[in-house]
């Protein structure tokens, strides 16, 4: 995402970022309907990392433009508060989604009389420990299944000013070094935030995932400086492509579990998502490097603003929230039913169509609002003009 030979000029919106974020959003939607036929065609089946790693990386990249530029060149306090405000918005969206999910499954349970619906997603805690569950939701300690990436994003945004401060004072290398050290410590010693009231920790350990975010942030800051964090090297490009090929072969041949025989630490050997183990991280880095440095003739280097997937990525939060609720509806529709491929394809097709439709409406609204604002400004300028003209006329008639 940082290549200057083929990508957009620094400071302009890189529609490739929105494009890949749109892909990640669709993959997340499909993967949040477990057991569905189309699940086998999502990105997680072709390598060690999946859409979550890409989504967090792109969030870090976008944060360089949204907050990093202002933090480093203008007001640190203002852009720290902006990042905190955004974290607050994400917190409120997460709480809203959680309460909607609880309400949705409760309504279906009441309508059908089937108590199995309240045993999904970790909702059983609301039945046995309602007060503890509510407190856990408020404190982000109790996260329902498939609703656990926004709490991670909240923490990452709260850590962002610290990462930017280190980058400003000591440079990008120091920021990445400190972030990498924390990732390594989290993986080796299983450092995580606790869950409540259930035992265990967060599904996405923030102390590990902050490194993925930091790498994206560093790539974005490098692009703002009209540089490439990792310049193109033919040998490195071939090595990254080979790693992606090996990861694909590993997954295609269903070799999961073979790595357990390797005499290596679990963090280095396993394909662990909670702590972003080394194989997953390397897969993400190889994927980003290959696509960021794709040939200039590649269609992945020429993403227009009107690309439907780029439109999805431009409105990531509302599309993600809508996709999350649609995936839960799909789960309810499929629960303990004999669902064939036609039913699965129909559910996913409807869900994807709704998300594309939402993105199109939001794009239209943004353009209409911008046009209205411009028209309003021109009208105000015209209204002010006669006052000056009347004063000039009065002077000439005296």
KEKE-3310 file (N, C-alpha, C; in steps of 0.2 Angstrom, whole numbers, plus 5000, padded with zeros to 4 digits):
npx = (5004:5011:5018:5026:5028:5017:5005:4993:4996:5005:4995:4983:4967:4969:4961:4963:4965:4951:4945:4951:4947:4934:4933:4937:4927:4916:4920:4921:4907:4902:4910:4905:4893:4893:4897:4890:4888:4896:4906:4918:4924:4930:4943:4950:4953:4963:4975:4986:4982:4967:4952:4952:4965:4969:4959:4962:4975:4973:4965:4975:4983:4974:4972:4984:4982:4970:4973:4986:4994:4989:4992:5006:5011:5003:4992:4994:4986:4973:4971:4973:4962:4952:4955:4951:4938:4933:4935:4926:4914:4914:4913:4900:4893:4897:4891:4877:4875:4877:4866:4856:4858:4856:4842:4837:4838:4832:4819:4816:4817:4805:4795:4796:4797:4808:4821:4834:4839:4844:4855:4865:4880:4886:4876:4870:4875:4868:4856:4860:4868:4863:4865:4879:4883:4878:4886:4898:4897:4896:4909:4917:4921:4913:4910:4900:4900:4907:4905:4916:4927:4926:4928:4941:4946:4943:4952:4964:4963:4964:4977:4984:4988:4999:5008:5010:5016:5028:5033:5035:5044:5055:5055:5050:5055:5058:5046:5039:5048:5046:5032:5033:5040:5031:5021:5028:5030:5017:5013:5021:5020:5006:4999:4984:4968:4956:4941:4924:4909:4914:4927:4944:4951:4951:4945:4952:4967:4972:4986:4993:4988:4989:5001:4999:4991:5000:5010:5002:4999:5013:5016:5006:5011:5023:5020:5014:5025:5030:5037:5042:5038:5044:5053:5052:5059:5065:5069:5064:5050:5048:5050:5040:5029:5031:5029:5016:5011:5015:5008:4995:4995:4997:4984:4975:4978:4974:4982:4983:4988:4999:5010:5011:5021:5033:5048:5047:5043:5026:5020:5027:5025:5012:4995:4989:4975:4971:4982:4989:4999:5016:5016:5004:5006:5017:5011:5001:5009:5016:5006:5001:5013:5015:5003:5003:5015:5012:5012:5012:5003:4993:4976:4973:4980:4974:4961:4946:4936:4923:4922:4913:4917:4926:4917:4910:4921:4923:4913:4914:4911:4896:4893:4899:4892:4879:4881:4885:4873:4865:4871:4869:4855:4855:4861:4851:4841:4846:4848:4849:4842:4839:4849:4852:4863:4857:4848:4858:4866:4856:4853:4866:4868:4857:4861:4873:4869:4861:4871:4879:4869:4866:4879:4879:4868:4873:4884:4878:4871:4882:4887:4877:4875:4887:4885:4874:4880:4889:4881:4874:4884:4887:4875:4874:4885:4880:4870:4876:4882:4873:4872:4884:4883:4872:4877:4888:4880:4873:4883:4886:4875:4874)
npy = (4994:5005:5009:5020:5021:5016:5019:5031:5048:5055:5060:5061:5052:5035:5024:5010:5006:5007:4998:4985:4985:4984:4971:4964:4967:4960:4947:4945:4946:4934:4924:4925:4918:4904:4888:4889:4887:4895:4898:4891:4897:4909:4921:4916:4903:4901:4904:4908:4920:4930:4939:4948:4951:4959:4969:4976:4980:4989:4998:5004:5009:5019:5027:5034:5044:5050:5054:5054:5063:5075:5075:5074:5086:5096:5099:5090:5087:5090:5080:5069:5069:5068:5055:5048:5052:5045:5032:5032:5033:5020:5012:5015:5010:4997:4993:4995:4986:4974:4974:4974:4962:4953:4956:4952:4938:4935:4939:4930:4918:4919:4920:4907:4898:4891:4887:4885:4895:4905:4900:4903:4911:4915:4919:4913:4917:4928:4922:4915:4923:4937:4951:4951:4949:4960:4970:4965:4967:4981:4984:4979:4967:4955:4948:4945:4931:4934:4947:4955:4962:4976:4981:4978:4987:4999:4999:5000:5012:5020:5018:5023:5037:5036:5028:5036:5047:5041:5038:5051:5056:5047:5041:5030:5017:5015:5015:5004:4995:4995:4992:4979:4972:4972:4964:4952:4949:4947:4936:4926:4926:4926:4938:4946:4955:4953:4942:4944:4940:4927:4915:4917:4926:4941:4938:4943:4948:4963:4967:4960:4962:4975:4977:4973:4984:4994:4992:4994:5008:5013:5011:5019:5032:5032:5033:5046:5053:5052:5041:5023:5011:4998:4996:4991:4975:4964:4950:4949:4951:4939:4930:4933:4930:4916:4912:4915:4905:4893:4894:4893:4880:4873:4875:4871:4857:4853:4852:4856:4855:4847:4856:4854:4845:4851:4856:4869:4885:4887:4899:4903:4892:4888:4892:4904:4914:4923:4928:4933:4924:4920:4914:4919:4932:4934:4930:4939:4951:4947:4946:4959:4965:4959:4963:4977:4981:4977:4974:4989:4987:4980:4976:4979:4990:5000:5007:5014:5028:5025:5011:4997:4989:4998:5008:5002:5000:5014:5017:5010:5007:5009:4999:4988:4986:4984:4973:4964:4962:4957:4945:4938:4937:4928:4917:4913:4910:4898:4889:4873:4868:4860:4865:4869:4872:4881:4889:4894:4902:4911:4918:4924:4931:4940:4947:4953:4961:4970:4977:4983:4991:4999:5006:5013:5022:5029:5035:5043:5051:5058:5065:5073:5081:5087:5095:5102:5110:5117:5125:5132:5140:5148:5155:5162:5171:5178:5184:5193:5202:5212:5221:5228:5234:5242:5251:5257:5263:5272:5281:5287:5294:5304)
npz = (5000:5000:4989:4978:4964:4957:4964:4970:4972:4986:5000:4993:4991:4993:4983:4983:4996:5001:4993:4996:5009:5007:5002:5013:5022:5016:5016:5030:5033:5027:5033:5046:5046:5051:5044:5032:5015:5006:5014:5012:5002:5005:5010:5021:5019:5010:5015:5030:5037:5039:5034:5046:5050:5039:5039:5051:5048:5038:5045:5053:5043:5037:5048:5049:5040:5044:5057:5060:5052:5056:5070:5070:5063:5067:5079:5093:5104:5099:5089:5096:5105:5094:5090:5102:5103:5091:5096:5106:5098:5092:5102:5107:5096:5096:5108:5105:5094:5101:5111:5101:5096:5107:5109:5097:5096:5108:5105:5094:5101:5110:5101:5094:5105:5107:5116:5112:5104:5113:5117:5109:5102:5115:5123:5133:5146:5149:5153:5164:5172:5173:5177:5179:5166:5159:5165:5161:5147:5147:5151:5141:5143:5142:5127:5114:5102:5086:5088:5091:5086:5086:5100:5100:5091:5097:5108:5101:5095:5106:5110:5099:5100:5109:5101:5090:5097:5100:5087:5083:5091:5091:5079:5065:5065:5079:5084:5078:5083:5097:5097:5091:5100:5111:5105:5104:5117:5121:5114:5118:5132:5134:5136:5139:5139:5152:5152:5157:5163:5161:5161:5155:5141:5129:5113:5102:5106:5112:5115:5107:5094:5092:5085:5072:5068:5070:5061:5049:5052:5051:5038:5032:5037:5031:5017:5017:5019:5006:5003:5003:5015:5014:5001:4984:4980:4970:4973:4986:4983:4976:4986:4995:4987:4985:4999:5001:4991:4997:5009:5004:4998:5010:5017:5007:5006:5018:5029:5042:5059:5057:5060:5074:5076:5075:5083:5090:5098:5103:5099:5088:5080:5079:5071:5076:5080:5091:5097:5086:5079:5073:5059:5054:5055:5046:5034:5032:5030:5018:5009:5009:5004:4991:4984:4986:4978:4966:4948:4937:4927:4932:4937:4950:4954:4948:4954:4954:4961:4960:4961:4966:4977:4983:4986:4996:5006:5009:5018:5030:5043:5045:5035:5040:5053:5048:5041:5051:5058:5049:5046:5058:5057:5046:5053:5062:5053:5048:5058:5064:5053:5037:5026:5010:4996:4988:4996:5005:4996:4992:5004:5007:4995:4996:5008:5004:4994:5001:5008:4998:4993:5004:5005:4992:4994:5005:4999:4989:4998:5004:4993:4989:5001:5001:4989:4993:5003:4996:4988:4997:5003:4992:4990:5002:5000:4989:4995:5004:4996:4990:5001:5002:4990:4991:5001:4993:4983:4991:4994:4982:4979:4988)
capx = (5000:5015:5022:5024:5028:5011:5000:4991:5001:5004:4990:4977:4964:4970:4955:4965:4963:4944:4944:4953:4943:4927:4933:4937:4920:4912:4923:4919:4900:4901:4913:4900:4888:4897:4894:4887:4891:4901:4912:4924:4928:4933:4950:4954:4954:4969:4982:4986:4978:4961:4950:4953:4971:4969:4955:4966:4981:4970:4963:4981:4985:4969:4973:4989:4979:4965:4975:4994:4997:4988:4996:5014:5012:4998:4990:4994:4980:4967:4970:4972:4955:4949:4955:4947:4931:4931:4935:4919:4909:4915:4911:4893:4891:4897:4885:4871:4875:4876:4860:4852:4859:4852:4835:4835:4838:4826:4812:4815:4815:4799:4791:4796:4797:4814:4826:4841:4842:4847:4862:4870:4884:4887:4870:4868:4877:4863:4851:4862:4871:4861:4869:4886:4884:4877:4892:4904:4896:4898:4916:4919:4924:4909:4909:4897:4904:4906:4904:4922:4932:4925:4931:4949:4947:4943:4958:4969:4963:4966:4984:4986:4992:5006:5012:5012:5021:5035:5036:5037:5050:5061:5055:5045:5058:5058:5039:5038:5052:5042:5026:5034:5042:5025:5018:5031:5029:5010:5012:5025:5017:4999:4996:4978:4963:4952:4934:4920:4910:4917:4934:4948:4953:4948:4946:4958:4972:4975:4993:4996:4985:4992:5007:4996:4989:5006:5013:4998:5001:5019:5015:5003:5015:5028:5017:5013:5031:5032:5042:5039:5041:5048:5053:5051:5065:5063:5070:5059:5044:5047:5050:5033:5024:5032:5026:5009:5009:5016:5002:4989:4995:4996:4977:4972:4979:4971:4988:4982:4990:5006:5015:5012:5027:5039:5051:5047:5038:5019:5019:5031:5023:5004:4992:4984:4972:4970:4989:4992:5006:5021:5014:4998:5008:5021:5006:4998:5015:5018:5000:5001:5019:5013:4998:5006:5020:5009:5014:5008:4997:4988:4970:4973:4983:4969:4955:4942:4932:4916:4922:4908:4920:4929:4912:4909:4926:4923:4908:4916:4907:4889:4892:4901:4887:4873:4883:4885:4866:4862:4874:4865:4848:4856:4862:4844:4837:4849:4849:4846:4838:4843:4850:4855:4867:4853:4847:4864:4868:4851:4854:4872:4866:4853:4865:4878:4865:4859:4876:4880:4864:4868:4885:4877:4864:4878:4888:4874:4870:4888:4888:4871:4876:4892:4883:4870:4884:4892:4875:4872:4889:4886:4869:4876:4889:4876:4865:4880:4884:4869:4873:4889:4881:4868:4882:4891:4875:4871:4889:4886:4869:4874)
capy = (5000:5011:5010:5026:5020:5015:5021:5038:5053:5055:5065:5059:5046:5029:5020:5003:5004:5006:4992:4979:4985:4982:4964:4962:4967:4955:4941:4945:4944:4927:4920:4926:4913:4897:4882:4891:4884:4899:4899:4888:4901:4915:4922:4912:4896:4902:4906:4908:4925:4931:4946:4952:4954:4964:4975:4980:4983:4995:5003:5007:5013:5025:5031:5039:5050:5053:5057:5054:5069:5081:5074:5075:5092:5102:5099:5083:5087:5090:5074:5064:5069:5065:5048:5046:5052:5040:5026:5032:5031:5013:5009:5015:5006:4990:4992:4995:4980:4969:4974:4972:4954:4950:4957:4948:4931:4934:4939:4924:4913:4920:4918:4900:4894:4886:4890:4885:4902:4909:4897:4905:4917:4916:4922:4909:4920:4933:4919:4912:4928:4943:4957:4951:4949:4967:4973:4963:4971:4988:4985:4976:4960:4950:4950:4939:4928:4938:4954:4956:4966:4983:4982:4978:4994:5005:4999:5002:5020:5023:5017:5027:5043:5034:5026:5042:5050:5037:5039:5058:5058:5043:5038:5025:5011:5014:5014:4997:4990:4994:4988:4972:4969:4970:4958:4946:4947:4945:4930:4921:4925:4926:4944:4948:4958:4948:4942:4945:4935:4921:4915:4918:4933:4943:4934:4947:4950:4969:4968:4957:4965:4982:4977:4973:4991:4999:4991:4998:5015:5015:5011:5026:5038:5033:5036:5053:5056:5051:5035:5017:5008:4993:4997:4985:4972:4958:4944:4949:4950:4932:4926:4934:4926:4909:4911:4914:4899:4888:4894:4891:4873:4870:4875:4867:4850:4851:4850:4859:4850:4845:4860:4853:4841:4855:4858:4876:4887:4887:4906:4903:4887:4888:4897:4906:4920:4927:4932:4934:4920:4922:4912:4923:4939:4934:4929:4946:4955:4944:4948:4966:4967:4957:4967:4984:4981:4973:4978:4995:4985:4975:4980:4980:4996:5005:5006:5020:5030:5022:5004:4995:4987:5004:5011:4998:5002:5021:5017:5003:5006:5007:4993:4982:4985:4981:4966:4960:4961:4952:4938:4935:4935:4922:4912:4911:4907:4892:4885:4867:4867:4856:4870:4867:4877:4887:4893:4898:4907:4916:4922:4928:4936:4946:4951:4957:4966:4975:4981:4987:4996:5004:5010:5017:5027:5033:5039:5048:5056:5062:5070:5078:5085:5092:5099:5107:5114:5122:5129:5136:5145:5153:5159:5167:5176:5183:5188:5198:5206:5218:5226:5232:5238:5248:5256:5261:5267:5278:5286:5290:5298:5310)
capz = (5000:5001:4983:4975:4957:4954:4968:4970:4975:4993:5002:4990:4994:4989:4983:4984:5003:5002:4989:5000:5015:5005:5001:5020:5025:5013:5019:5037:5033:5025:5039:5052:5046:5051:5041:5026:5009:5003:5018:5010:4996:5008:5010:5026:5016:5006:5019:5037:5039:5036:5034:5052:5050:5033:5041:5056:5045:5034:5049:5055:5037:5036:5054:5047:5036:5048:5064:5061:5049:5061:5076:5069:5060:5069:5086:5096:5109:5095:5086:5102:5106:5089:5090:5108:5101:5087:5100:5109:5093:5090:5109:5107:5090:5099:5113:5101:5091:5106:5113:5096:5095:5112:5108:5091:5098:5113:5101:5091:5106:5112:5095:5093:5111:5106:5120:5109:5101:5118:5119:5103:5103:5122:5126:5139:5152:5150:5156:5171:5176:5169:5180:5178:5159:5157:5167:5156:5141:5147:5152:5135:5145:5139:5120:5110:5097:5080:5089:5096:5083:5088:5106:5099:5087:5102:5112:5096:5094:5112:5110:5094:5102:5111:5095:5086:5100:5100:5081:5082:5095:5090:5072:5064:5067:5086:5085:5076:5087:5103:5096:5090:5107:5115:5102:5105:5124:5122:5111:5122:5139:5134:5139:5136:5143:5155:5150:5162:5169:5159:5162:5149:5139:5123:5107:5099:5112:5110:5116:5101:5088:5091:5081:5065:5067:5070:5054:5044:5053:5048:5030:5030:5038:5026:5011:5018:5018:4999:5004:5004:5021:5012:4994:4980:4979:4966:4977:4992:4980:4974:4992:4998:4983:4987:5005:4999:4988:5002:5014:5000:4998:5016:5018:5002:5007:5024:5033:5049:5064:5055:5063:5081:5077:5075:5089:5090:5103:5100:5096:5082:5076:5078:5067:5082:5079:5096:5098:5079:5079:5067:5053:5052:5053:5040:5029:5031:5027:5012:5005:5008:4999:4984:4981:4985:4973:4960:4942:4935:4922:4936:4938:4957:4954:4945:4957:4953:4966:4959:4961:4971:4983:4986:4990:5003:5011:5011:5023:5033:5050:5044:5032:5045:5058:5045:5039:5057:5060:5043:5047:5064:5054:5043:5058:5064:5047:5046:5064:5064:5047:5032:5022:5004:4993:4985:5002:5007:4991:4992:5010:5006:4990:4999:5013:5000:4990:5005:5010:4992:4992:5009:5003:4987:4997:5009:4994:4986:5003:5005:4988:4990:5006:4999:4984:4996:5007:4992:4986:5003:5003:4986:4991:5007:4997:4985:5000:5007:4991:4990:5007:5000:4984:4994:5004:4988:4980:4995:4994:4976:4979:4993)
cpx = (5004:5019:5020:5025:5022:5005:4998:4997:5000:4999:4984:4974:4966:4964:4957:4963:4956:4942:4945:4949:4936:4927:4933:4930:4915:4914:4921:4911:4899:4904:4909:4894:4891:4893:4890:4891:4897:4907:4918:4928:4930:4940:4954:4955:4960:4975:4981:4982:4972:4959:4951:4959:4972:4965:4959:4972:4978:4968:4969:4983:4981:4970:4979:4987:4974:4967:4983:4996:4995:4992:5003:5015:5008:4998:4990:4988:4974:4966:4970:4965:4950:4949:4951:4940:4929:4931:4928:4914:4909:4912:4903:4890:4891:4892:4878:4870:4874:4869:4855:4852:4855:4845:4833:4834:4833:4820:4811:4813:4808:4794:4790:4795:4803:4819:4833:4844:4846:4854:4867:4874:4887:4882:4868:4870:4872:4857:4853:4865:4869:4865:4876:4887:4883:4883:4898:4903:4898:4906:4920:4923:4919:4907:4906:4901:4902:4905:4910:4928:4932:4928:4939:4950:4947:4949:4964:4969:4965:4974:4987:4990:4999:5010:5014:5017:5028:5038:5038:5043:5056:5061:5051:5049:5058:5050:5037:5042:5048:5036:5027:5036:5036:5021:5021:5030:5022:5009:5016:5022:5010:4996:4990:4973:4958:4945:4930:4913:4913:4924:4938:4949:4949:4949:4952:4962:4974:4982:4997:4994:4987:4998:5005:4994:4995:5009:5009:4999:5007:5019:5012:5007:5021:5026:5016:5019:5034:5037:5038:5042:5046:5048:5053:5058:5063:5064:5065:5052:5043:5047:5043:5028:5025:5029:5019:5007:5010:5010:4996:4989:4994:4988:4973:4972:4977:4977:4988:4984:4997:5011:5016:5018:5033:5042:5052:5042:5031:5017:5022:5028:5016:5002:4987:4982:4972:4976:4993:4999:5010:5019:5009:5001:5012:5016:5003:5003:5016:5012:5000:5007:5017:5008:5000:5011:5018:5011:5009:5002:4992:4982:4969:4977:4979:4962:4952:4938:4925:4916:4917:4911:4923:4923:4910:4914:4926:4918:4908:4912:4900:4888:4894:4895:4881:4875:4883:4878:4863:4865:4871:4858:4849:4857:4855:4840:4840:4849:4845:4841:4843:4844:4854:4859:4863:4850:4852:4866:4863:4852:4860:4871:4862:4857:4870:4874:4863:4865:4879:4875:4865:4873:4883:4873:4869:4882:4884:4872:4876:4889:4883:4872:4882:4890:4878:4874:4887:4887:4874:4877:4888:4880:4871:4881:4885:4872:4870:4882:4880:4870:4879:4887:4877:4872:4885:4886:4873:4877:4888:4880:4869:4876)
cpy = (5006:5013:5016:5026:5019:5017:5028:5042:5053:5061:5064:5053:5040:5024:5012:5001:5003:4999:4986:4979:4983:4974:4961:4962:4962:4948:4940:4943:4937:4923:4920:4922:4906:4892:4883:4888:4888:4901:4897:4892:4908:4915:4917:4905:4896:4904:4906:4914:4926:4938:4951:4955:4960:4970:4979:4983:4989:5000:5007:5012:5020:5029:5036:5045:5054:5057:5058:5060:5075:5081:5076:5082:5098:5101:5092:5082:5086:5083:5068:5063:5067:5058:5045:5046:5047:5033:5026:5030:5023:5009:5009:5011:4998:4988:4991:4988:4974:4968:4972:4964:4951:4950:4953:4941:4930:4934:4933:4918:4913:4918:4911:4896:4889:4890:4889:4891:4906:4906:4898:4911:4919:4920:4919:4913:4925:4929:4917:4918:4935:4950:4957:4951:4956:4971:4972:4967:4978:4989:4982:4969:4954:4952:4944:4937:4932:4945:4957:4960:4974:4985:4982:4985:4999:5005:5002:5009:5023:5023:5021:5033:5041:5032:5031:5046:5047:5038:5046:5059:5053:5040:5032:5018:5010:5012:5007:4993:4989:4990:4981:4968:4967:4964:4952:4944:4944:4938:4924:4920:4926:4932:4946:4952:4953:4948:4942:4944:4929:4921:4916:4925:4935:4938:4937:4950:4957:4970:4965:4960:4972:4982:4977:4981:4995:4998:4995:5006:5017:5015:5018:5032:5038:5035:5043:5057:5055:5045:5029:5013:5002:4993:4990:4982:4965:4951:4944:4948:4943:4928:4927:4930:4919:4907:4910:4908:4893:4888:4891:4883:4870:4869:4871:4859:4848:4848:4852:4853:4847:4849:4858:4848:4845:4857:4865:4879:4888:4894:4906:4898:4887:4893:4900:4913:4925:4931:4933:4931:4922:4920:4917:4930:4939:4933:4936:4951:4953:4946:4955:4968:4965:4961:4975:4985:4978:4977:4984:4993:4981:4979:4982:4987:5002:5005:5013:5021:5026:5015:5002:4993:4993:5008:5008:5000:5009:5021:5011:5002:5005:5000:4987:4981:4982:4974:4961:4958:4956:4945:4935:4933:4928:4916:4909:4908:4900:4887:4879:4865:4863:4861:4868:4873:4883:4891:4897:4903:4913:4921:4926:4933:4942:4950:4956:4963:4972:4980:4985:4993:5002:5009:5015:5023:5032:5038:5044:5053:5061:5067:5075:5083:5090:5097:5105:5112:5120:5127:5134:5142:5150:5157:5164:5172:5181:5187:5194:5203:5213:5223:5230:5236:5243:5253:5260:5265:5273:5283:5290:5295:5304:5316)
cpz = (5000:4994:4980:4967:4954:4957:4967:4973:4982:4995:4998:4992:4990:4989:4984:4991:5004:4998:4993:5006:5013:5005:5008:5023:5022:5016:5026:5038:5032:5031:5045:5051:5045:5048:5034:5020:5006:5007:5016:5004:4999:5009:5015:5024:5012:5009:5026:5040:5036:5035:5040:5052:5045:5036:5046:5053:5041:5039:5052:5049:5036:5042:5053:5044:5040:5054:5064:5058:5053:5067:5075:5067:5063:5077:5089:5100:5104:5092:5091:5104:5101:5089:5096:5106:5096:5091:5103:5105:5092:5097:5109:5101:5093:5104:5110:5098:5096:5109:5108:5095:5100:5111:5102:5093:5104:5110:5098:5096:5109:5107:5094:5099:5111:5110:5117:5106:5107:5120:5114:5106:5110:5125:5132:5146:5154:5154:5163:5175:5173:5171:5178:5170:5157:5159:5163:5150:5141:5148:5146:5137:5143:5132:5117:5104:5090:5081:5093:5092:5085:5095:5105:5096:5092:5106:5107:5095:5100:5113:5104:5096:5105:5106:5091:5090:5100:5093:5080:5086:5093:5083:5072:5066:5074:5088:5084:5081:5094:5102:5095:5096:5111:5112:5103:5112:5125:5120:5116:5129:5140:5137:5135:5141:5146:5152:5157:5160:5168:5160:5155:5147:5132:5117:5103:5105:5109:5110:5110:5094:5087:5086:5073:5063:5067:5063:5049:5045:5050:5041:5028:5031:5033:5019:5012:5017:5011:4999:5004:5010:5019:5004:4990:4979:4975:4970:4983:4989:4979:4981:4995:4994:4984:4994:5005:4996:4993:5007:5010:5000:5004:5018:5013:5003:5014:5029:5040:5054:5063:5059:5070:5082:5077:5082:5090:5096:5099:5097:5089:5077:5074:5073:5072:5080:5085:5097:5091:5079:5072:5060:5050:5050:5047:5034:5027:5027:5020:5007:5004:5003:4992:4981:4981:4980:4967:4954:4940:4931:4926:4937:4946:4959:4952:4948:4957:4960:4966:4959:4967:4977:4987:4989:4996:5008:5013:5017:5027:5039:5049:5040:5036:5050:5054:5043:5045:5059:5055:5044:5053:5061:5050:5047:5060:5059:5046:5052:5064:5059:5042:5026:5016:5001:4990:4991:5004:5002:4991:4998:5009:5001:4992:5003:5009:4997:4995:5007:5004:4991:4997:5007:4997:4989:5001:5004:4991:4991:5004:4999:4988:4995:5004:4994:4988:5000:5002:4989:4991:5004:4998:4987:4997:5005:4993:4990:5003:5002:4990:4995:5005:4994:4986:4997:4998:4984:4984:4995:4988:4975:4984:4989)
residu = (UNK:UNK:UNK:UNK:UNK:UNK:UNK:UNK:UNK:UNK:UNK:UNK:UNK:UNK:UNK:UNK:UNK:UNK:UNK:UNK:UNK:UNK:UNK:UNK:UNK:UNK:UNK:UNK:UNK:UNK:UNK:UNK:UNK:UNK:UNK:UNK:UNK:UNK:UNK:UNK:UNK:UNK:UNK:UNK:UNK:UNK:UNK:UNK:UNK:UNK:UNK:UNK:UNK:UNK:UNK:UNK:UNK:UNK:UNK:UNK:UNK:UNK:UNK:UNK:UNK:UNK:UNK:UNK:UNK:UNK:UNK:UNK:UNK:UNK:UNK:UNK:UNK:UNK:UNK:UNK:UNK:UNK:UNK:UNK:UNK:UNK:UNK:UNK:UNK:UNK:UNK:UNK:UNK:UNK:UNK:UNK:UNK:UNK:UNK:UNK:UNK:UNK:UNK:UNK:UNK:UNK:UNK:UNK:UNK:UNK:UNK:UNK:UNK:UNK:UNK:UNK:UNK:UNK:UNK:UNK:UNK:UNK:UNK:UNK:UNK:UNK:UNK:UNK:UNK:UNK:UNK:UNK:UNK:UNK:UNK:UNK:UNK:UNK:UNK:UNK:UNK:UNK:UNK:UNK:UNK:UNK:UNK:UNK:UNK:UNK:UNK:UNK:UNK:UNK:UNK:UNK:UNK:UNK:UNK:UNK:UNK:UNK:UNK:UNK:UNK:UNK:UNK:UNK:UNK:UNK:UNK:UNK:UNK:UNK:UNK:UNK:UNK:UNK:UNK:UNK:UNK:UNK:UNK:UNK:UNK:UNK:UNK:UNK:UNK:UNK:UNK:UNK:UNK:UNK:UNK:UNK:UNK:UNK:UNK:UNK:UNK:UNK:UNK:UNK:UNK:UNK:UNK:UNK:UNK:UNK:UNK:UNK:UNK:UNK:UNK:UNK:UNK:UNK:UNK:UNK:UNK:UNK:UNK:UNK:UNK:UNK:UNK:UNK:UNK:UNK:UNK:UNK:UNK:UNK:UNK:UNK:UNK:UNK:UNK:UNK:UNK:UNK:UNK:UNK:UNK:UNK:UNK:UNK:UNK:UNK:UNK:UNK:UNK:UNK:UNK:UNK:UNK:UNK:UNK:UNK:UNK:UNK:UNK:UNK:UNK:UNK:UNK:UNK:UNK:UNK:UNK:UNK:UNK:UNK:UNK:UNK:UNK:UNK:UNK:UNK:UNK:UNK:UNK:UNK:UNK:UNK:UNK:UNK:UNK:UNK:UNK:UNK:UNK:UNK:UNK:UNK:UNK:UNK:UNK:UNK:UNK:UNK:UNK:UNK:UNK:UNK:UNK:UNK:UNK:UNK:UNK:UNK:UNK:UNK:UNK:UNK:UNK:UNK:UNK:UNK:UNK:UNK:UNK:UNK:UNK:UNK:UNK:UNK:UNK:UNK:UNK:UNK:UNK:UNK:UNK:UNK:UNK:UNK:UNK:UNK:UNK:UNK:UNK:UNK:UNK:UNK:UNK:UNK:UNK:UNK:UNK:UNK:UNK:UNK:UNK:UNK:UNK:UNK:UNK:UNK:UNK:UNK:UNK:UNK:UNK:UNK:UNK:UNK:UNK:UNK:UNK:UNK:UNK:UNK:UNK:UNK:UNK:UNK:UNK:UNK:UNK:UNK:UNK:UNK:UNK:UNK:UNK:UNK:UNK:UNK:UNK:UNK:UNK:UNK:UNK:UNK:UNK:UNK)
# end
